Amino acid sequence: YDVGTGDEAARAAPLHPQQVAELLATKKFTSPKADLPLVLRLYNETIISVLGGATELNFNDAGWQPRDGVSFARVLPYCAEVEEIYMVGNPIGDEGCAAIAEAATRAGVLPKLKRLAVFG
């Protein structure tokens, strides 16, 4: 992201806790035995609270790429209350769309979904 261009920064898709664990495993902590489990627990609690309680998710024009669509598909099981998802203006391609479609049609995933708006 270049501040001078006036472009908006891309906003990455929410990550599954396993993806966060893999990412954090590459980072250094002052006290890895204490800090790493704490950060992972807090992230897990946050994703359950935020995605688990949301009724609408708006990721329009977030700058997502195919990998973001795949990442988002992994967190869909946390979205039990979601009725509407907006992802307009994100070039997630066939790979991202296929991952979301596959995840969204699994039994028990997105049980309250009424609207899914996806086009790039």
Contacts in CASP RR format, 6 or more apart in sequence:
PFRMAT RR
TARGET T0000
AUTHOR 0000-0000-0000
METHOD contacts of the structure
MODEL  1
YDVGTGDEAARAAPLHPQQVAELLATKKFTSPKADLPLVLRLYNETIISV
LGGATELNFNDAGWQPRDGVSFARVLPYCAEVEEIYMVGNPIGDEGCAAI
AEAATRAGVLPKLKRLAVFG
1 7 0 8 1.000
1 9 0 8 1.000
1 10 0 8 1.000
8 61 0 8 1.000
10 62 0 8 1.000
10 63 0 8 1.000
10 64 0 8 1.000
10 65 0 8 1.000
11 59 0 8 1.000
11 62 0 8 1.000
11 63 0 8 1.000
11 64 0 8 1.000
12 62 0 8 1.000
12 64 0 8 1.000
12 68 0 8 1.000
12 71 0 8 1.000
13 59 0 8 1.000
13 62 0 8 1.000
13 64 0 8 1.000
13 68 0 8 1.000
13 69 0 8 1.000
13 71 0 8 1.000
13 72 0 8 1.000
13 75 0 8 1.000
14 47 0 8 1.000
14 51 0 8 1.000
14 71 0 8 1.000
14 72 0 8 1.000
14 75 0 8 1.000
15 23 0 8 1.000
15 71 0 8 1.000
15 74 0 8 1.000
15 75 0 8 1.000
16 71 0 8 1.000
16 74 0 8 1.000
16 75 0 8 1.000
17 40 0 8 1.000
17 43 0 8 1.000
17 44 0 8 1.000
17 47 0 8 1.000
18 74 0 8 1.000
19 71 0 8 1.000
19 74 0 8 1.000
20 40 0 8 1.000
20 43 0 8 1.000
21 40 0 8 1.000
24 36 0 8 1.000
24 39 0 8 1.000
24 40 0 8 1.000
25 36 0 8 1.000
29 35 0 8 1.000
29 36 0 8 1.000
29 39 0 8 1.000
47 75 0 8 1.000
47 78 0 8 1.000
48 78 0 8 1.000
51 57 0 8 1.000
51 75 0 8 1.000
51 78 0 8 1.000
51 79 0 8 1.000
51 82 0 8 1.000
52 78 0 8 1.000
52 79 0 8 1.000
52 80 0 8 1.000
52 81 0 8 1.000
52 82 0 8 1.000
53 80 0 8 1.000
53 81 0 8 1.000
54 79 0 8 1.000
54 81 0 8 1.000
54 82 0 8 1.000
55 81 0 8 1.000
55 82 0 8 1.000
55 83 0 8 1.000
55 84 0 8 1.000
55 112 0 8 1.000
56 82 0 8 1.000
56 83 0 8 1.000
56 84 0 8 1.000
56 85 0 8 1.000
56 86 0 8 1.000
57 79 0 8 1.000
57 82 0 8 1.000
57 84 0 8 1.000
57 85 0 8 1.000
57 86 0 8 1.000
58 86 0 8 1.000
59 72 0 8 1.000
59 85 0 8 1.000
59 86 0 8 1.000
59 87 0 8 1.000
59 90 0 8 1.000
60 86 0 8 1.000
60 87 0 8 1.000
60 88 0 8 1.000
60 89 0 8 1.000
60 90 0 8 1.000
61 88 0 8 1.000
61 89 0 8 1.000
61 90 0 8 1.000
62 68 0 8 1.000
62 87 0 8 1.000
62 90 0 8 1.000
63 89 0 8 1.000
63 90 0 8 1.000
63 91 0 8 1.000
64 72 0 8 1.000
64 87 0 8 1.000
64 90 0 8 1.000
64 91 0 8 1.000
64 92 0 8 1.000
65 90 0 8 1.000
65 91 0 8 1.000
65 92 0 8 1.000
66 91 0 8 1.000
66 92 0 8 1.000
66 93 0 8 1.000
66 94 0 8 1.000
66 95 0 8 1.000
66 96 0 8 1.000
68 90 0 8 1.000
68 92 0 8 1.000
68 96 0 8 1.000
69 90 0 8 1.000
69 92 0 8 1.000
69 95 0 8 1.000
69 96 0 8 1.000
69 97 0 8 1.000
69 99 0 8 1.000
69 100 0 8 1.000
70 95 0 8 1.000
70 96 0 8 1.000
70 99 0 8 1.000
72 87 0 8 1.000
72 96 0 8 1.000
72 99 0 8 1.000
72 100 0 8 1.000
73 96 0 8 1.000
73 99 0 8 1.000
73 100 0 8 1.000
73 102 0 8 1.000
73 103 0 8 1.000
73 104 0 8 1.000
74 103 0 8 1.000
76 100 0 8 1.000
76 103 0 8 1.000
76 104 0 8 1.000
76 109 0 8 1.000
76 110 0 8 1.000
77 103 0 8 1.000
77 106 0 8 1.000
77 108 0 8 1.000
77 109 0 8 1.000
79 85 0 8 1.000
79 109 0 8 1.000
79 110 0 8 1.000
80 110 0 8 1.000
80 111 0 8 1.000
80 112 0 8 1.000
81 112 0 8 1.000
82 110 0 8 1.000
82 112 0 8 1.000
82 113 0 8 1.000
83 112 0 8 1.000
83 113 0 8 1.000
83 114 0 8 1.000
83 115 0 8 1.000
84 113 0 8 1.000
84 114 0 8 1.000
84 115 0 8 1.000
84 116 0 8 1.000
84 117 0 8 1.000
85 113 0 8 1.000
85 115 0 8 1.000
85 116 0 8 1.000
85 117 0 8 1.000
85 118 0 8 1.000
86 115 0 8 1.000
86 117 0 8 1.000
87 116 0 8 1.000
87 117 0 8 1.000
87 118 0 8 1.000
88 117 0 8 1.000
88 118 0 8 1.000
88 119 0 8 1.000
88 120 0 8 1.000
89 119 0 8 1.000
89 120 0 8 1.000
90 118 0 8 1.000
90 120 0 8 1.000
91 120 0 8 1.000
92 100 0 8 1.000
92 118 0 8 1.000
92 120 0 8 1.000
93 120 0 8 1.000
97 118 0 8 1.000
100 116 0 8 1.000
100 118 0 8 1.000
103 109 0 8 1.000
104 110 0 8 1.000
104 113 0 8 1.000
104 116 0 8 1.000
END
